[in-house]
Amino acid sequence: MTTTTETTPVIPLPAPAATALTGLGALAVAASAAMSWTWTSDFPGDLTYYGSPAGLQWLALTAGVLTLVLLLAARGVPGLRWAAPTRSNNAVLHAATGALAVAGYSVAAVSVELGGLANLEPGGWVLAAGGLLTVLGALGLPLDRRTHVPLRILDKRLFLLVPAAPIGWFAAHAIPDDQPVAPVMTALAGGLAIATGAVLLLQLGHLANSALRLGKVERPLAAPRELPSWVEVLLIVVAFGLGLYAITFGIDTEYGELFTGYLLLTAFTVAALAGSGLLARLRALTVKHRPVTTGAAFAAAASFPFTQSSDQYTSVATNILIFATVALGLNIVVGLAGLLDLGYVAFLGVGAYAAALVSGSPASPIHVQFPFWAAMLTGAVVSMVFGVLIGAPTLRLRGDYLAIVTLGFGEIFRITMLNLNGTTGPKITNGSNGIPRIPDLQILGFDLGKTHSIAGIELGRFSNYYLLMLLVTALVVLVFARVGNSRIGRAWVAIREDETAAEAMGINGFRLKLLAFAMGACLAGLAGTVQAHVSYTVTPDQYTFAEALPPNSAFLLAAVILGGMGTISGPLAGATLLFLIPKKLEFLSDYQLLAFGAALIVLMRVRPEGLIPNRRRQLEFHEAAIPAQTTGDDATALTKAGA
């Protein structure tokens, strides 16, 4: 079989020179964090001090140190070999590219915010030079590359946006601001600019892919050292501790510029650690100590409120958990059973309204106040009943027809809640006013609306609800894991792959699809009961198909597909990103949704199987890229059918 990969540099440099250049650039990037980047404190984070990193400077320090560590580990330096089991320089290149991305973005952000490159202090120039040197040096290292990658050209009609963007910009500025059409033209010009940037970015990515030809050379890994069990457990705990710190840093970012830089660095860091083989080693440890891993993950998540000094960001984390839990429920419907549901947010609303009506709110026409467990059970059961009622007459449809019907159900639910106002219908939901003043939950005499002190740390209202929602999420994860690995879960996957073939093998497709619909609705209603008490008020406009902020049906579906259909961690990661990105990118103002949509298009174009796909889903997109296997009794070819 011919070799399709090679280990060669992109830039022909002597190996010692490339190593020295990469290390020098990484040191410069890290050292710039201790220098002043701007002369004025007007830029967010105040980057005017020497010896006191702040804001984006912390990202530069992290990128420089990571690149240097991976470079030394790939060279086999004693004490650091554990950081790069594969000894692949591709990991160094990914880390170096992350350093350049942080450097380039920081310089551009300072220039745009303050009005030009003249506002850069020596630290900013050192950062830019260091990022460029790091990538140039990494390109001179022996890299794992494919022998040939054809250049892909986008549809030529898309490039019409390139001249259209400046024309739109001039047209927008030619219209006086007092004209009614001025805001429309300004928004149109901004949209053209972002769309043009997305097209050029995609084409630039294809050019880079064809020129760099980065690939993966399969080489045997050295067996890891045998460590005592307590050391392996300690490594797992440390890994989850670092993960908690990284997630906390992202949630706690106070301005959009820092969050954007954080996203850039995180993406390249994950790619670098995956290329180094460190994530694979950690994954092997977590599989070996699965109970410890589960406990460490839960403990790390539960520790988040104790890292906060106020409820400002704990409220964000609480809403992320609500969004993620609903996304997991939708993952049963879409990811396992393959049913395209465009109105799933309605089940969240059903659970929220059911809990609000029995919560004891003065605005509720049902003057009862159920205890905590009864309110949650009511929301879950009512949502499940609605799932059965909606699914029974519609689940005989398939594909686009089912999607249209579910989209209609979502809108019918919202309009019905608007009309149950006592004028156009019975007075049940108070119409657009909703059900306000929902009292806080009380569990065994513990009022979740009051501040409590644990170990000297005060936990506010959102911290209490965060811990409650964490338990609900853990329950939903347990249900999903058990069902997904059961006989029913395998039958759902069979229906998703080919419903006709599944029915021919004796699977009752309608009954199992109805079960998936009911279970997904039940889990969404469970999250809705907590959401009703967290938000104090339940109104119809919270449950639309598409809106600037989640949760809504479009964002829920995007969270499942973006994160990885059929997995547990995929929708959790997707929901976290889809909630944080719109909230943190508010500085884009009117172009927030457009920029967000462009970013989604680029990401799904680069990784269509999702951020954290399962093996079967990954093979659906990349089976053709797997090299041919030998035939015979010892053949180990991996195909979609055998995944």
C-alpha positions in Angstrom: 0.0 0.0 0.0 1.4 3.4 -1.0 2.3 5.9 1.7 -0.1 8.9 1.9 1.6 10.7 4.7 5.1 12.1 5.3 7.0 14.0 8.0 8.5 17.1 6.5 8.6 20.8 7.3 6.5 23.4 5.5 9.4 25.9 5.5 12.8 24.4 4.8 14.7 25.3 8.0 17.4 23.4 9.9 15.7 21.6 12.8 17.8 23.4 15.4 17.1 26.8 13.9 13.3 26.0 13.7 13.3 24.8 17.3 15.2 27.9 18.5 12.9 30.3 16.5 9.8 28.6 17.9 11.1 28.8 21.5 12.2 32.4 21.1 8.8 33.4 19.8 7.0 31.6 22.6 9.2 33.2 25.2 8.4 36.6 23.6 4.7 36.0 23.6 4.8 35.0 27.3 7.1 37.8 28.3 4.9 40.4 26.6 2.3 39.7 29.3 4.6 41.4 31.8 4.9 44.5 29.7 2.6 47.4 28.9 0.4 47.0 25.7 -1.3 50.4 25.6 -0.5 53.9 26.9 -4.1 54.5 28.1 -6.4 52.6 30.4 -9.4 53.1 28.1 -9.0 49.6 26.6 -10.9 47.1 28.7 -8.8 45.4 31.3 -6.2 48.3 31.7 -3.2 46.9 30.0 -0.9 49.8 30.9 1.1 48.2 33.8 4.4 46.4 33.8 4.7 43.2 35.8 1.0 42.9 36.4 -0.8 40.8 33.7 -4.5 41.6 33.2 -7.2 40.6 30.7 -5.9 39.5 27.3 -2.3 39.4 28.8 -3.2 36.3 30.7 -4.2 34.6 27.5 -0.9 35.6 25.9 1.0 34.2 28.9 -0.9 30.9 28.7 -0.4 30.6 24.9 3.4 31.2 25.2 3.9 28.8 28.1 1.8 26.1 26.4 3.8 26.4 23.2 7.1 26.2 25.0 6.1 23.2 27.1 4.9 21.2 24.0 8.0 22.2 22.1 10.3 20.9 24.9 8.1 17.8 25.4 8.3 17.0 21.6 12.1 17.3 21.9 12.1 14.6 24.6 13.3 16.9 27.4 13.3 14.9 30.7 10.5 15.9 33.0 8.2 17.1 30.2 7.8 14.0 28.0 4.4 13.2 29.6 3.0 16.4 27.9 3.6 15.0 24.3 3.3 11.2 24.2 3.0 11.3 20.4 6.2 13.5 20.0 4.3 15.1 17.1 5.3 18.7 16.1 1.7 19.2 14.9 0.7 19.9 18.5 3.4 22.5 18.7 2.1 24.1 15.5 -1.5 24.2 16.9 -0.3 25.9 20.1 1.9 28.3 18.1 -1.1 29.2 15.9 -3.1 29.8 19.0 -0.4 32.2 20.2 -0.5 34.0 16.9 -4.3 34.2 17.0 -4.3 35.7 20.4 -1.5 38.1 19.4 -3.2 39.2 16.2 -6.6 39.5 17.8 -5.3 41.6 20.7 -3.4 44.0 18.4 -6.5 44.3 16.2 -8.8 44.9 19.1 -6.5 47.6 20.6 -6.2 49.3 17.2 -10.0 49.3 16.6 -10.9 50.3 20.2 -8.3 53.1 20.6 -8.0 54.2 16.9 -4.8 52.9 15.4 -1.6 51.0 15.9 0.0 54.1 17.3 -1.7 53.3 20.6 0.5 50.2 21.1 3.2 50.2 23.7 6.4 48.0 23.5 4.6 45.0 25.0 2.0 45.0 22.1 4.8 45.0 19.5 6.7 42.3 21.3 3.5 40.2 21.4 2.9 40.6 17.6 6.5 39.8 16.7 6.6 36.8 19.1 3.4 35.4 17.7 4.7 35.6 14.1 8.1 34.1 15.0 6.5 31.3 16.8 4.4 30.2 13.8 7.3 30.6 11.4 9.5 28.5 13.6 6.8 25.8 14.0 6.3 25.6 10.2 10.0 24.8 10.0 9.7 21.8 12.3 9.2 18.3 10.9 5.3 18.0 10.7 3.0 15.1 9.9 1.6 15.9 6.5 -0.4 14.3 3.7 1.4 13.9 0.4 -1.3 15.7 -1.6 -4.4 17.8 -0.8 -6.3 19.3 -3.8 -7.3 22.9 -3.6 -11.0 23.5 -3.1 -12.6 26.6 -4.5 -15.9 27.9 -3.2 -18.8 28.7 -5.5 -17.7 31.7 -7.6 -21.0 33.5 -7.0 -20.1 33.8 -3.3 -17.2 36.0 -4.3 -19.6 38.7 -5.5 -19.9 39.7 -1.9 -16.3 41.0 -2.0 -17.1 44.1 -4.2 -20.6 44.3 -2.7 -19.3 44.9 0.8 -17.4 48.3 0.1 -20.3 49.4 -2.2 -22.7 48.8 0.7 -20.4 50.6 3.1 -20.2 53.7 0.9 -23.9 53.7 0.3 -24.6 53.5 4.0 -22.3 56.5 4.8 -23.7 58.5 1.9 -27.1 58.6 3.4 -27.6 61.2 6.2 -28.2 59.8 9.7 -31.6 61.6 10.0 -33.1 59.6 7.1 -35.4 56.7 8.0 -33.6 54.3 5.7 -30.2 55.1 7.3 -30.3 52.3 10.1 -31.4 49.7 7.5 -28.5 50.6 5.2 -26.1 50.5 8.1 -27.3 47.1 9.1 -27.1 45.9 5.5 -23.6 47.2 5.1 -22.5 45.4 8.3 -24.2 42.2 7.2 -22.4 42.3 3.9 -19.1 42.9 5.6 -19.6 39.9 7.9 -20.7 37.7 5.1 -17.7 38.7 3.0 -15.4 38.0 5.9 -16.9 34.5 6.4 -16.5 33.7 2.6 -12.9 34.9 2.6 -12.2 33.0 5.8 -13.5 29.8 4.4 -11.5 30.2 1.2 -8.4 31.1 3.2 -8.9 27.9 5.2 -9.1 25.8 2.0 -5.9 27.5 0.8 -4.1 26.8 4.1 -5.3 23.2 4.1 -4.0 22.7 0.5 -0.6 24.4 1.3 0.1 22.9 4.7 -1.3 19.4 4.0 -1.4 18.7 7.8 -2.2 15.1 8.5 -1.5 12.4 11.1 1.2 9.8 10.9 0.3 6.7 12.8 3.2 5.8 15.0 3.3 3.4 18.0 3.1 5.1 21.4 5.4 4.3 24.2 3.6 2.5 27.0 2.8 4.8 29.8 4.6 4.4 33.1 2.9 2.3 35.6 1.7 4.6 38.4 0.1 3.9 41.7 -3.7 4.1 41.7 -3.7 7.0 44.0 -1.4 9.0 41.6 -3.8 8.2 38.7 -6.7 9.3 40.7 -4.9 12.5 41.7 -4.2 13.2 38.0 -7.9 12.9 37.2 -8.8 15.3 40.1 -6.1 17.8 38.9 -7.4 17.6 35.3 -11.0 18.3 36.4 -9.7 21.1 38.6 -7.9 22.8 35.7 -11.1 22.3 33.6 -13.2 24.0 36.3 -10.7 26.9 36.3 -10.8 27.3 32.5 -14.6 27.2 32.4 -14.9 29.6 35.3 -12.5 32.0 33.6 -14.7 31.9 30.4 -18.0 32.5 32.3 -16.4 35.3 34.4 -15.1 37.3 31.5 -16.4 40.8 32.0 -16.2 42.1 28.4 -16.6 40.7 24.9 -13.0 41.3 23.8 -11.6 39.1 26.5 -14.2 36.4 25.8 -13.4 36.3 22.1 -9.7 35.9 22.8 -10.6 33.2 25.3 -12.5 31.3 22.6 -9.7 31.5 20.2 -7.1 30.3 22.7 -9.4 27.5 23.9 -10.0 26.1 20.4 -6.3 26.0 19.6 -5.4 24.6 23.0 -7.8 21.7 22.7 -6.4 21.0 19.2 -2.8 21.1 20.5 -3.5 18.8 23.5 -5.3 16.4 21.2 -2.4 16.3 18.8 0.1 15.8 21.5 -1.7 12.7 22.7 -2.2 14.1 26.2 -6.0 14.0 25.9 -5.9 10.4 24.8 -3.8 9.4 27.8 -6.2 11.3 30.1 -9.2 9.6 28.4 -7.6 6.2 29.1 -7.2 7.1 32.8 -10.9 8.2 33.0 -12.0 4.9 31.5 -9.9 3.0 33.9 -11.3 4.9 36.9 -14.8 5.6 35.7 -16.4 6.0 39.2 -13.7 8.4 40.2 -14.1 10.4 37.0 -17.9 10.7 37.5 -17.4 11.9 41.1 -14.6 14.3 40.1 -16.8 15.8 37.3 -19.7 16.3 39.6 -17.6 17.7 42.4 -15.9 20.1 40.0 -19.3 21.3 38.7 -20.7 21.6 42.3 -17.6 23.7 43.3 -18.4 26.5 40.8 -20.6 28.6 43.1 -17.9 28.5 45.8 -15.5 30.2 43.3 -17.8 33.2 42.9 -18.1 36.3 45.1 -21.5 37.2 43.8 -24.5 35.8 41.9 -23.6 37.8 38.7 -22.1 34.8 36.9 -23.8 32.1 38.9 -27.1 33.1 37.2 -25.4 32.6 33.8 -24.3 29.1 34.9 -27.7 28.3 36.1 -29.3 29.2 32.8 -26.6 27.2 31.0 -27.6 24.1 33.0 -31.3 24.6 32.2 -30.4 25.0 28.5 -28.1 22.0 28.5 -30.6 19.8 30.2 -33.3 20.6 27.7 -30.8 20.0 24.9 -30.1 16.5 26.3 -33.8 15.8 26.2 -33.9 16.9 22.6 -30.9 14.7 21.9 -33.1 11.7 22.6 -35.5 12.8 19.9 -33.0 14.0 17.3 -29.7 12.3 18.2 -31.0 8.8 19.0 -34.3 8.5 17.2 -33.5 10.8 14.3 -36.8 12.8 14.6 -36.4 16.4 13.5 -38.3 18.5 16.1 -38.5 22.2 15.4 -40.9 23.0 18.2 -39.2 21.3 21.2 -39.0 24.5 23.3 -42.8 24.2 23.7 -42.3 21.2 26.1 -40.1 23.4 28.2 -42.9 25.9 28.3 -45.5 23.3 29.2 -43.4 22.2 32.2 -42.8 25.9 33.2 -46.5 26.8 33.0 -47.6 23.7 34.8 -45.2 24.4 37.6 -46.2 28.1 37.7 -49.9 27.3 38.0 -49.4 25.1 41.0 -46.6 27.2 42.6 -48.9 29.4 44.8 -48.4 32.5 42.6 -51.1 35.2 43.3 -51.5 35.5 39.5 -52.4 31.8 39.1 -56.1 30.9 38.8 -55.4 27.6 40.6 -54.9 28.7 44.2 -52.7 25.8 45.3 -49.1 25.5 46.3 -47.5 22.1 45.7 -44.4 21.1 47.5 -41.1 20.9 45.6 -41.3 17.3 44.5 -45.0 17.5 43.5 -44.4 20.6 41.4 -41.5 19.0 39.5 -43.5 15.8 39.0 -46.4 17.9 37.7 -44.3 19.7 35.2 -42.7 16.5 34.0 -45.9 14.5 33.7 -47.9 17.3 32.0 -45.1 17.7 29.4 -45.0 14.0 28.8 -48.7 13.9 28.3 -48.5 16.7 25.8 -45.6 14.8 24.1 -47.9 11.8 23.7 -50.9 13.9 22.5 -48.8 15.7 19.9 -46.7 12.7 18.9 -49.6 10.2 18.4 -51.2 11.8 15.3 -47.9 13.2 13.8 -45.2 10.6 14.3 -46.4 8.6 11.3 -44.9 11.5 9.2 -41.2 11.5 8.4 -38.5 14.0 7.5 -39.5 17.5 6.5 -43.2 16.8 7.0 -42.6 15.9 10.7 -40.4 19.0 11.1 -43.1 21.3 9.7 -45.7 19.8 12.1 -43.5 20.2 15.1 -42.7 23.7 14.1 -46.5 24.4 14.0 -47.0 22.8 17.4 -44.4 25.2 18.9 -46.2 28.2 17.5 -49.6 26.9 18.5 -48.4 26.5 22.0 -47.2 30.1 22.2 -50.3 31.6 20.6 -52.5 29.5 22.9 -50.8 30.8 25.9 -51.3 34.3 24.6 -55.1 33.7 24.1 -55.8 32.2 27.5 -56.1 35.7 29.0 -59.8 35.9 30.0 -60.8 37.9 26.9 -60.1 35.7 23.8 -60.2 32.5 25.9 -60.4 31.2 29.5 -58.4 33.1 32.0 -55.6 30.7 32.8 -52.3 32.1 31.7 -53.0 35.9 31.8 -52.0 36.2 28.2 -48.9 38.2 27.4 -48.5 39.2 31.1 -47.8 35.6 32.0 -47.7 34.3 35.5 -45.5 36.6 37.6 -44.4 36.5 41.3 -43.7 32.8 41.3 -42.4 32.1 44.9 -39.0 30.4 45.4 -38.8 26.7 46.0 -38.6 25.3 49.5 -37.0 21.9 50.0 -37.1 20.4 53.4 -37.4 23.8 55.0 -34.5 25.1 52.9 -35.6 28.3 51.1 -33.7 28.5 47.8 -34.5 32.2 47.5 -32.4 33.2 50.6 -28.7 33.6 51.0 -27.0 30.7 53.0 -23.5 30.3 54.3 -21.6 27.1 53.9 -18.1 26.8 55.3 -17.9 30.6 55.6 -18.9 31.1 51.9 -22.2 32.8 51.2 -24.3 31.2 48.5 -26.9 33.5 47.0 -30.2 32.6 45.3 -28.8 31.6 41.9 -26.1 29.5 43.6 -28.9 27.5 45.4 -30.8 27.0 42.1 -27.5 26.1 40.3 -26.9 23.3 42.8 -30.5 22.1 42.4 -30.2 22.3 38.6 -27.0 20.3 38.8 -28.8 17.5 40.4 -31.5 17.6 37.8 -28.9 17.6 35.0 -27.2 14.6 36.7 -30.5 12.8 36.7 -31.1 13.5 33.0 -27.6 12.4 32.1 -28.2 9.1 34.0 -31.5 8.6 32.2 -29.9 9.3 28.8 -26.9 7.1 29.4 -29.1 4.1 30.6 -31.6 4.5 27.8 -29.0 5.0 25.1 -27.2 1.8 25.9 -30.4 -0.2 26.3 -32.3 -2.3 23.9 -34.7 0.6 23.3 -31.8 2.9 22.6 -30.3 0.6 20.0 -33.7 0.3 18.4 -33.9 4.2 18.2 -30.5 4.2 16.5 -31.8 1.6 14.0 -34.8 3.7 13.3 -32.6 6.8 12.8 -30.4 5.0 10.3 -33.2 3.3 8.3 -36.7 3.2 9.6 -37.9 0.9 6.8 -35.1 -1.7 7.5 -35.7 -1.4 11.2 -39.4 -2.2 10.9 -38.6 -5.1 8.6 -36.4 -6.5 11.4 -39.4 -6.5 13.8 -39.0 -3.1 15.4 -42.3 -1.2 16.1 -41.2 2.1 14.7 -44.3 4.2 15.7 -44.4 2.9 19.3 -40.7 3.6 19.8 -40.8 7.0 18.2 -43.7 7.9 20.4 -41.7 6.7 23.5 -38.8 8.9 22.4 -41.1 11.9 22.0 -42.7 11.4 25.4 -39.4 10.8 27.2 -37.8 13.9 25.6 -40.8 16.0 26.5 -40.7 14.7 30.1 -37.1 15.7 30.5 -37.8 19.2 29.0 -40.7 19.6 31.4 -38.5 18.7 34.3 -36.1 21.5 33.5 -39.1 23.9 32.9 -40.2 23.5 36.5 -36.9 24.9 37.7 -36.8 27.6 35.1 -40.2 28.9 36.2 -38.9 29.5 39.7 -35.6 30.8 38.6 -37.1 33.5 36.4 -39.9 34.4 38.7 -42.2 34.9 35.7 -43.4 32.7 32.9 -44.5 34.5 29.7 -45.3 33.2 26.1 -42.5 35.2 24.5 -39.9 33.0 26.3 -40.8 30.0 24.1 -40.3 31.0 20.5 -38.8 29.2 17.5 -35.9 31.7 17.1 -34.7 34.6 19.2 -31.4 36.5 19.9 -30.9 34.6 23.1 -31.6 31.0 24.1 -33.5 28.9 25.0 -35.6 28.6 21.8 -36.1 25.8 19.4 -33.5 26.9 16.9 -30.8 27.2 19.5 -31.7 23.9 21.1 -31.4 22.1 17.8 -28.1 23.9 17.1 -26.8 22.9 20.5 -27.4 19.2 19.7 -26.0 19.2 16.2 -23.1 21.5 17.0 -22.1 19.6 20.1 -22.5 16.1 18.7 -25.7 14.1 18.2 -26.2 11.0 20.2 -23.6 11.8 22.9 -23.9 13.1 26.4 -21.0 15.6 26.6 -21.7 17.0 23.1 -25.0 18.8 23.8 -23.6 19.9 27.1 -20.7 21.6 25.4 -22.9 22.9 22.6 -25.4 24.4 24.9 -22.7 26.0 27.0 -21.1 27.6 23.9 -24.5 28.7 22.4 -25.6 30.3 25.6 -22.3 32.1 26.3 -21.4 33.3 22.9 -24.5 35.5 22.3 -24.4 36.8 25.9 -20.7 37.7 25.7 -20.8 39.1 22.2 -23.3 41.8 23.1 -20.6 44.4 22.0 -21.5 43.5 18.4 -24.9 45.1 18.9 -27.0 44.8 15.8 -24.7 42.4 14.1 -24.6 39.9 17.0 -26.9 37.2 15.4 -25.3 37.6 12.0 -21.8 37.2 13.3 -23.0 34.3 15.4 -24.6 32.6 12.4 -21.4 33.1 10.3 -19.3 31.5 13.1 -21.7 28.5 13.2 -21.5 28.1 9.4 -17.7 28.1 9.5 -17.6 25.7 12.4 -20.0 23.2 10.9 -18.2 23.4 7.6 -14.9 22.5 9.3 -16.4 19.9 11.7 -19.8 18.8 10.5 -20.0 15.8 12.9 -20.0 18.1 15.9 -17.5 19.1 18.5 -17.8 15.8 20.5 -19.2 13.2 18.1 -19.7 9.5 18.8 -17.8 7.0 16.7 -20.7 6.2 14.4 -21.5 9.8 13.7 -17.8 10.5 12.9 -17.7 7.7 10.4 -20.7 9.1 8.6 -18.6 12.1 7.6 -15.1 10.6 7.4 -15.4 6.9 6.5 -14.0 7.6 3.0 -10.9 9.1 4.6 -10.1 5.8 6.4 -7.3 3.9 4.6 -8.1 0.6 3.1 -7.6 -2.4 5.4 -6.2 -5.8 4.6 -8.7 -8.6 4.1 -8.6 -11.9 5.9 -9.3 -13.3 9.2 -7.2 -10.6 11.0 -8.8 -7.7 9.3 -9.8 -4.9 11.7 -11.5 -2.5 9.3 -13.8 -0.1 11.1 -17.0 0.9 9.3 -20.1 2.7 10.1 -22.0 -0.6 10.4 -19.6 -1.9 12.9 -19.2 1.2 15.0 
